[in-house]
Amino acid sequence: MQHVDTLIYAGWIIPVEPENTVYEQYAIAIQEGKIIALLPSDEAVSRYSARITHRLSTHVLIPGLINTHTHAAMSLLRGIANDLPLYEWLNTRIWPIEQACMGKEFVAHGTQLAIAEMLRSGVTCFNDMYFFPDVTAEVVEKSGIRAAIGLILLDFPTVWAKDANEYLQKAQTVHDQLESYSLITTTLAPHAPYTVSDMPLIQGRDLAEKLNIPIHIHVHETIEEIQGSIKQYGKRPLARLNKLGLLSPHFMGVHLTQLQADEIDLLAKKGVNVVYCPESNMKLASGFCPVHELLSHCVNVALGTDGCASNDDLDILGEMHTAALLAKGLSQDARTLTAAQALQMATLNGAKALGIDRITGSLVPGKAADITAIDLNELETQPVYNALSQLIYSVNRDKVTDVWVAGKHLLKSRALTSLDVHDIKAKTHAWRTKIINIVEKLNITPIPPKNEEIDSIHDTIEDNAQE
């Protein structure tokens, strides 16, 4: 009999690879943070002994969920600006508030809140884009979650950098600092085509190639973005990015709600990864990503939540549900985006987009033990005829009971093991008070600010976005 660190017995295991597979009454054996075997429970009893054994006979085990697009620290801005289109939301609410409260402490505390929420929602890896990525990485390392940290790039000055050159210099520095972190990778993260001009995009492309990291950017999010690009550059954003040499299998385009047939062909030809954020897109009325057409062209589509200021949660289980139903409704074909495809988008496809699919994204021997356990023995999820179908169409995130990242038990019977919930709540309440004071001082609600100071901020933001 072989001795292992951990043995988990489960009612069902959905490994994602092979596709559309559900194992009943199976077990996972874990040694030194990696999966070494998936096998029937009765065989596991005779083959393995374990230091720690979990018997989850009413649970389904799935690969840890991957949130492929977040702005984690914006959890502190959850609900601060609702029922507004994207550009008004950014210019009159989010950017002024961020400018007034941004700093290392804001990012640290907001990221702690986000990671706690994601772990309790079954997320084991997230891809972030925000200021002070070095601070985000520190919080990630302490929490034990897996993450891809975006090295942001903008044309205009912020508290993080004064110009594009400094953003790129800091990107190199932070990347070098994080190379020794076992659970962290990086991406080059230009904000969007309308906030980054040609030369910084070219320099960013070259840096990403040098560091062998993906590029992560918002693109084709709204019709206004398309119109602005045509007016300024004479091209739609994807055509411009293609001309600049950015489109490749290392490119992650986020949102892509505005796509023409020839652009879908281009994405497929270039091997581009698409990150779909259905709930954020709907809330901001940005449009709909044509997932059915992308999948039919074999484009890799992953799922993200966006930040809590525009969603307002970090619930990938919810995004799977929304994505599947929305795709069926838009295509008028119930076979579009099956339950198996939805789960793959939230796991293996995200890992592929981030370039870490050899490490995580499916429950396969040799990969990291990034595992989420979901209890199906509740009234809302009974009876169970098909665990995979139940997962997409019936399960809510409060059914997530346990989460492991690289074999470490970070959520145990709904209790976080690496984060202090009471401390996070106290810091969050303190930030609420600070942000309310900021909002009142800027006179942001219920109407956009009128004082000269904030009008000047808006003018600067808009000018930089157009230059």
C-alpha positions in Angstrom: 0.0 0.0 0.0 1.3 3.4 -1.0 1.3 6.3 1.5 0.2 9.7 0.2 -0.3 13.2 1.8 -4.0 13.5 1.0 -6.8 11.2 -0.3 -10.2 12.7 -1.2 -13.1 10.4 -1.7 -16.0 12.0 -3.6 -19.4 11.2 -5.0 -18.4 12.6 -8.4 -15.3 13.9 -10.0 -15.4 16.0 -13.2 -11.8 16.2 -14.5 -12.5 18.3 -17.6 -9.9 16.2 -19.4 -11.2 13.9 -20.9 -13.9 16.3 -22.0 -17.5 15.7 -20.9 -16.5 13.0 -18.4 -18.0 12.4 -15.0 -16.6 9.8 -12.7 -18.9 8.4 -9.9 -17.6 7.2 -6.6 -14.0 8.2 -7.3 -11.0 9.4 -5.3 -8.0 11.7 -5.9 -4.6 10.9 -4.4 -2.3 13.9 -3.7 1.4 13.9 -3.0 3.6 17.0 -2.5 0.9 19.3 -3.9 0.3 17.3 -7.1 -2.3 14.8 -8.3 -0.8 11.4 -8.6 -4.0 9.4 -9.3 -7.7 9.4 -10.0 -9.3 6.0 -9.4 -12.5 4.3 -8.2 -13.0 4.7 -4.5 -13.0 1.0 -3.8 -9.6 0.7 -5.5 -8.2 3.7 -3.6 -9.1 2.0 -0.3 -6.8 -0.9 -1.1 -4.1 1.0 -2.9 -3.5 4.1 -0.8 -3.1 5.1 2.8 -3.0 8.9 3.6 -1.9 11.3 6.2 -5.2 13.2 5.7 -8.4 11.6 4.3 -11.5 13.5 3.3 -14.8 11.7 2.7 -17.0 13.9 0.6 -19.6 11.4 -0.6 -22.2 14.0 -1.5 -19.8 16.3 -3.3 -18.6 16.9 -6.8 -14.9 17.7 -7.3 -13.9 19.9 -10.2 -10.7 21.7 -11.2 -10.2 24.9 -9.3 -12.0 27.7 -11.1 -10.0 30.3 -13.0 -11.1 33.9 -13.1 -9.3 35.1 -16.2 -10.1 38.8 -15.8 -10.2 40.8 -12.6 -9.4 44.1 -11.0 -9.2 42.5 -7.5 -8.7 45.7 -5.4 -11.8 47.2 -6.9 -13.8 45.0 -4.5 -13.7 48.0 -2.2 -15.7 49.9 -4.9 -18.5 47.3 -5.1 -21.8 49.1 -5.8 -20.3 52.6 -5.8 -21.5 53.4 -9.3 -24.5 51.5 -10.8 -26.8 51.8 -13.9 -24.3 53.8 -16.0 -22.8 53.1 -19.4 -19.0 52.4 -19.5 -17.6 55.8 -20.4 -19.8 57.7 -18.0 -19.1 55.1 -15.3 -15.3 55.5 -15.8 -15.1 59.2 -16.3 -17.6 60.5 -13.8 -17.4 57.9 -11.0 -14.6 55.3 -11.0 -11.5 57.2 -12.2 -12.1 60.3 -9.9 -12.8 58.0 -6.8 -9.7 55.9 -7.6 -7.5 59.0 -8.0 -8.6 60.2 -4.6 -8.1 57.0 -2.6 -5.5 55.0 -4.6 -2.4 53.7 -2.8 -0.7 50.6 -1.5 -3.1 50.2 1.4 -6.1 50.4 -0.8 -4.7 47.7 -3.2 -3.7 45.4 -0.3 -7.0 45.6 1.5 -9.1 45.4 -1.6 -7.1 42.4 -2.9 -7.5 40.6 0.5 -11.3 41.1 0.2 -11.3 39.8 -3.4 -9.2 36.7 -2.7 -11.4 35.8 0.3 -14.5 36.1 -1.9 -12.9 34.1 -4.7 -11.8 31.2 -2.5 -15.2 31.0 -1.0 -16.6 30.9 -4.6 -14.3 28.0 -5.7 -11.7 30.1 -7.5 -8.1 28.9 -7.2 -6.5 31.2 -9.8 -7.1 34.7 -11.0 -5.7 37.0 -13.6 -5.5 40.6 -12.4 -5.0 44.1 -13.9 -4.5 46.9 -11.5 -2.2 49.5 -9.9 0.6 48.4 -7.5 0.9 44.9 -8.9 3.8 44.3 -6.5 1.4 44.8 -3.6 -1.2 42.5 -5.1 1.5 39.8 -5.5 2.4 40.1 -1.8 -1.2 39.5 -0.8 -1.5 36.6 -3.2 1.6 34.9 -1.8 0.4 35.2 1.8 -3.0 33.9 0.9 -1.8 30.8 -1.0 -4.0 31.3 -4.1 -2.6 31.1 -7.6 -2.5 34.3 -9.7 -1.3 36.0 -12.9 -0.3 39.5 -12.1 -0.9 42.2 -14.7 1.9 44.6 -15.3 -0.1 47.6 -16.3 0.6 50.1 -19.1 -1.0 53.4 -19.8 -0.1 56.6 -21.6 -1.1 59.0 -18.8 0.3 59.5 -15.2 -1.2 57.7 -12.2 0.1 57.0 -8.7 1.9 54.0 -10.1 3.9 55.7 -12.9 4.3 59.1 -14.6 4.5 57.9 -18.2 4.6 54.9 -20.5 8.4 54.5 -20.1 8.1 54.3 -16.3 5.2 51.8 -16.6 7.4 49.6 -18.8 10.4 50.0 -16.5 8.3 49.0 -13.5 6.8 46.1 -15.4 10.3 44.6 -15.9 11.2 45.2 -12.3 8.1 43.6 -10.9 8.4 40.7 -13.2 11.9 40.0 -12.1 10.8 40.3 -8.4 8.1 37.7 -8.9 10.0 35.1 -10.8 10.8 33.2 -7.5 7.1 33.1 -6.5 5.9 29.5 -7.1 2.2 30.3 -7.6 2.5 33.6 -9.5 3.1 34.4 -13.1 2.8 37.7 -14.9 1.1 39.3 -17.9 1.8 42.5 -19.7 -1.4 44.5 -19.2 -2.0 47.6 -21.4 -5.4 48.9 -20.2 -7.1 49.4 -23.6 -6.4 50.6 -27.2 -8.0 54.0 -26.3 -5.6 54.6 -23.3 -2.4 53.3 -24.9 -0.8 54.8 -28.0 1.1 53.0 -30.7 4.7 53.3 -29.5 4.0 52.1 -25.9 2.0 49.2 -27.4 4.9 48.2 -29.6 7.3 48.5 -26.7 5.0 46.5 -24.6 4.8 43.8 -27.3 8.6 43.6 -27.4 8.8 43.4 -23.6 6.2 40.6 -23.4 8.1 38.7 -26.1 11.3 39.2 -24.2 9.8 38.0 -20.9 7.7 35.3 -22.7 4.5 36.4 -21.0 1.0 36.9 -22.3 -0.6 40.3 -23.2 -3.9 41.0 -21.4 -6.0 44.0 -22.7 -9.6 45.3 -22.8 -10.6 45.5 -26.5 -13.7 45.9 -28.6 -15.7 46.4 -25.4 -18.2 49.0 -26.7 -19.4 50.6 -30.0 -18.0 53.9 -28.8 -14.5 52.4 -28.6 -14.8 51.2 -32.2 -16.1 54.6 -33.4 -13.3 56.4 -31.5 -10.6 54.2 -33.0 -11.9 54.7 -36.6 -12.0 58.4 -36.1 -8.5 58.6 -34.6 -6.6 55.8 -36.4 -8.8 55.0 -39.4 -9.0 51.4 -38.2 -11.0 49.3 -35.8 -9.0 48.5 -32.7 -8.3 44.8 -33.6 -7.0 45.9 -37.0 -4.7 48.4 -35.4 -3.4 45.9 -32.8 -2.8 43.4 -35.6 -0.9 46.0 -37.6 1.2 46.6 -34.5 2.0 42.9 -34.2 0.2 42.2 -31.0 -2.2 39.5 -32.0 -0.9 36.0 -31.3 -1.5 32.9 -29.2 0.0 34.9 -26.3 -2.7 37.6 -26.6 -5.8 37.8 -24.3 -8.5 40.1 -25.5 -11.0 40.9 -22.9 -14.7 41.5 -23.7 -14.8 41.6 -27.5 -18.5 42.4 -27.6 -18.2 44.1 -31.0 -17.0 41.6 -33.6 -17.5 41.3 -37.3 -17.2 38.1 -39.3 -13.7 38.9 -40.7 -12.5 39.8 -37.2 -13.6 36.4 -35.8 -11.6 34.8 -38.7 -8.6 37.0 -37.7 -8.8 35.9 -34.1 -8.9 32.2 -35.1 -6.0 32.7 -37.6 -3.8 34.4 -35.0 -4.7 32.0 -32.2 -5.9 34.8 -30.0 -7.5 34.0 -26.6 -10.8 35.7 -25.7 -11.9 36.4 -22.2 -15.6 36.6 -21.9 -17.2 38.6 -19.0 -21.0 38.2 -19.6 -22.4 39.8 -16.5 -20.2 42.9 -16.6 -20.9 43.3 -20.3 -24.7 43.2 -19.6 -24.6 45.5 -16.6 -22.7 48.2 -18.5 -24.8 47.5 -21.6 -21.6 47.0 -23.6 -23.0 44.3 -25.9 -22.6 40.6 -26.3 -19.6 38.5 -27.1 -20.4 36.1 -30.0 -19.3 33.0 -28.2 -21.1 30.6 -30.5 -19.3 31.9 -33.5 -15.9 32.0 -31.7 -16.3 28.4 -30.5 -17.3 27.3 -34.0 -14.0 28.8 -35.2 -12.1 27.0 -32.5 -11.1 30.2 -30.7 -10.1 29.6 -27.1 -12.7 31.4 -24.9 -12.2 31.7 -21.1 -14.3 33.3 -18.5 -13.8 36.4 -16.2 -15.9 38.4 -13.9 -14.3 41.8 -14.4 -14.0 43.9 -11.2 -16.6 44.2 -8.5 -17.3 47.9 -9.4 -19.0 46.7 -12.6 -20.3 43.2 -11.9 -20.7 43.3 -8.7 -19.2 39.9 -7.6 -16.3 37.6 -8.4 -18.5 34.5 -8.8 -17.3 32.3 -11.7 -19.9 29.7 -11.0 -22.5 32.4 -11.7 -20.6 33.5 -14.9 -20.8 29.9 -16.2 -24.5 29.8 -15.6 -25.1 33.2 -17.3 -22.7 32.4 -20.2 -24.4 29.1 -21.0 -28.0 30.6 -20.9 -27.0 33.7 -22.8 -25.3 31.9 -25.6 -28.3 29.6 -26.1 -30.7 32.6 -26.2 -28.6 34.6 -28.6 -28.0 31.7 -31.0 -31.6 30.4 -30.6 -30.0 26.9 -30.3 -30.2 25.0 -27.0 -27.1 23.0 -28.0 -24.9 26.1 -27.9 -22.4 26.3 -25.1 -23.0 23.0 -23.3 -22.5 22.4 -19.6 -19.2 20.7 -20.4 -18.0 23.7 -22.5 -19.0 26.2 -19.8 -16.9 24.3 -17.2 -14.0 24.1 -19.6 -14.1 27.9 -20.2 -13.9 28.4 -16.4 -11.0 26.0 -16.0 -8.8 24.6 -18.7 -9.5 27.4 -21.2 -8.4 30.0 -18.6 -5.3 28.0 -17.9 -4.5 27.9 -21.7 -5.0 31.6 -22.0 -2.6 32.2 -19.2 0.0 29.7 -20.5 -0.3 27.5 -17.4 -2.4 24.6 -18.7 0.5 22.2 -18.0 0.2 23.1 -14.3 -3.6 23.5 -13.7 -7.0 23.7 -15.3 -7.9 20.0 -15.2 -7.7 17.1 -12.7 -5.0 15.0 -14.4 -2.1 13.1 -12.7 1.0 15.3 -12.7 -0.9 18.6 -12.5 -1.2 20.7 -9.3 -3.9 19.7 -6.9 -6.0 22.8 -7.5 -9.4 21.4 -6.5 -12.9 22.7 -5.7 -15.4 20.7 -3.8 -19.2 21.4 -4.1 -21.9 19.8 -2.0 -24.8 18.6 -4.1 -26.7 17.2 -1.1 -28.9 20.3 -0.6 -32.6 20.7 -1.5 -31.7 23.2 -4.2 -29.5 20.6 -6.0 -31.5 17.5 -5.5 -32.1 15.0 -7.1 -28.9 14.6 -9.1 -29.2 12.9 -12.4 -26.2 14.5 -14.1 -23.6 16.1 -11.8 -22.1 18.2 -14.7 -25.5 19.6 -15.7 -26.3 20.2 -12.0 -23.1 22.1 -11.6 -23.9 24.6 -14.3 -27.6 25.0 -14.0 -28.4 24.5 -10.3 -25.4 25.2 -8.1 -24.7 28.5 -6.3 -21.4 29.5 -4.8 -22.6 28.9 -1.3 -22.5 25.2 -2.1 -18.6 25.4 -2.3 -17.3 23.8 0.9 -13.6 23.1 0.3 -10.8 24.4 -1.9 -7.2 23.2 -2.3 -4.4 25.1 -4.2 -1.3 23.0 -4.9 -2.6 20.6 -2.3 -3.0 23.2 0.5 -6.5 23.3 2.1 -7.4 27.0 1.8 -11.1 26.7 2.3 -12.2 24.0 4.8 -15.9 23.4 5.4 -16.5 27.0 4.3 -13.9 28.4 6.6 -10.8 30.2 5.2 -7.6 28.9 6.6 -5.1 31.5 5.3 -7.1 34.7 5.7 -8.6 36.4 8.7 -12.3 37.1 7.9 -12.8 39.4 10.9 -9.7 41.5 10.0 -10.8 41.8 6.3 -14.3 42.9 7.4 -12.9 45.5 9.7 -10.7 47.0 7.0 -13.5 46.9 4.5 -15.8 48.8 6.8 -13.1 51.4 7.4 -12.7 51.9 3.7 -16.4 52.3 3.2 -16.3 55.3 5.6 -13.3 56.8 3.8 -14.8 56.3 0.3 -18.2 57.7 1.4 -16.3 60.8 2.5 -14.5 61.0 -0.8 -17.7 60.7 -2.7 -19.4 63.4 -0.7 -16.4 65.7 -1.1 -16.3 65.2 -4.9 -20.1 65.6 -5.0 -20.3 62.5 -7.2 -23.7 61.3 -6.3 -26.4 61.5 -7.4 -25.1 63.6 -10.3 -21.6 63.9 -11.9 -19.3 66.4 -10.1 -19.4 70.0 -11.3 -16.6 71.6 -9.4 -13.6 72.8 -11.4 -11.1 70.3 -9.7 -13.0 67.2 -10.9 -13.9 68.7 -14.3 -10.1 69.2 -14.7 -9.5 65.5 -13.8 -12.1 64.4 -16.4 -10.6 66.6 -19.1 -7.1 65.2 -18.4 -8.4 61.6 -18.5 -10.3 62.2 -21.8 -7.5 64.0 -23.4 -5.0 61.2 -22.5 -7.5 58.6 -23.8 -7.7 60.5 -27.2 -4.0 61.2 -27.7 
